[in-house]
Amino acid sequence: MDNISTEILVIILVVLFLLSAFFSGSETALMSVNKYKMRHQAKLNNKGAKAAKKLLENPDKIIGVILLGNNLTNILITQITTLVALRLYGNLGLAIATGLLTIFILIFAELTPKTIGEMHSEKIAYSSSLLYKPMLFLLYPFVFLINLIANSLIKILGLKQNLSKSTLSSEELKTILGETSIKFSKPHLKMLESIIDLEKATVEDIMIPRSDIYGIDLGEDIVSVVNNFKNTPYTRIPVFEDNIENLLGLVHVKNIAPMLASKSIDTEKIKSLMKKPYYIVSGTSLYRQLLNFQKEKRRIGFIVDEYGEIQGLVTLEDILEEIVGDFTSDPADNEEIVATDNKDIFLVDGGVHIREINQIFNIKLVTKEAKTINGFLLEHLENLPKINDIINIQGHTFKIIENMDNAIKTVQLEIKNEQKK
């Protein structure tokens, strides 16, 4: 370099600083680019996104290229700066250059380009990837050697590389949705979060308990059967003999209507119009059951336990309402949650699901196995409470209002505001 003029060396120094800034900024951009958006852009044949996706499939290789280039550049910067300083100011210039070089590298080759790389990660990552692709090809032997030495050192130290793909939990995925640059409206975001939660909830969380299943008992006299059909609030009705365990099937009201009109109804004709019941194994997630309903072309299923006994009933509409919220009104719904004059106190039916209570009041009642308010209280008390008994559980107050058939029928629930999430 002794034959190169000082002016040329200064120009080379400026170019090297720009090159170092490129390596630093592009590294940050590649590591911070939105991977999901990048994959989507790659599917749309964005050349930069496709190149970035390909490079990031083997991050150790591209990091090797960046570090190799950046370190070589910084070494050259140091040598040229030293030479220029000695030419201009002698030994004193060497001391001055050491201090100034540290500041200049930090500001112009590290901090500023990395900040810009973070702010404009997508543009910089895509454009730089098009340059790194041929660089990786040319420098591959050096990168391979560096990675070989590094991996050998890792093995000597007894460390193992984690080759498993990182996965997102449902809560992490909801955080990503909430913080994404694409702002969803609150209703849309809530629907997306509800879809994610379908995997955590089971059919028991939303089922209609067997004691509340409305059905037609063919064991009754024909007059009662006809009256029950005429007064039913539903279109698809379970039909059984004597009790729900002797379930025969489901019948659609529109198929019964002609017989009701002609008054020519009999049990054998009803049986001929029935569709076989569809059974669901207890513990099935709502997400899986939604797919099963679609696959089986069904809308209603009966949940059975390990002994084959019917535990309850779940419908396609119930699952859909978990996603979009209530969009129909149940004809048999008798106001299971009633507000009082006090905004924190409510009268709640014992059959209301804990999951529903948590969603409506934005609280978090935690149970071991219980699915309803009745089960929740019995689970904690381990016996049937008396009328007017007051129970404090998880910061909330429950007062027993009504018992019926060895179960809690109605409770007064007082929500503690400080316990809300």
Buried (B, 14 or more C-beta within 10 A) or exposed (E): EEEEEEEEBEEBBEEBBEBBBBBBBBBBBBBBBBEEBBBEBBEEEBBBBBBBBBBBEEEEBBBBBBBBBBEBBBEBBBBBBBBBBBEEEEEEBBEEBEEEBEEBBEEBBBEBBBEBBBEEBBEBBBBBBEEBBEBBEEBEEEBEEBBEEEEEEEEEEEEEEEEEEEEEEBEEBBEEBEEEEEEBEEEEBBBBBBBBBBEEBBBBBBBBBBEEBBBBBBEBEEEEBBEBBEEBEBEBBBBBBEEBEEBBBBBBBEBBEEBEEEEEBEBEEBBEBBBEBBEBBBEBBBBBBBEBBEEEEBEBBBBBEEEEEBBBBBBBBBBBBBBEEEEEEBEEEEEBBEEEEEEBBBBBBBBBBBBBBBBEBEBEBEBEEBBBBBBBBBEBBEEBBEEEBEBEBEBBBBBBBEBEEEBBBBBBBBBEEEEEE
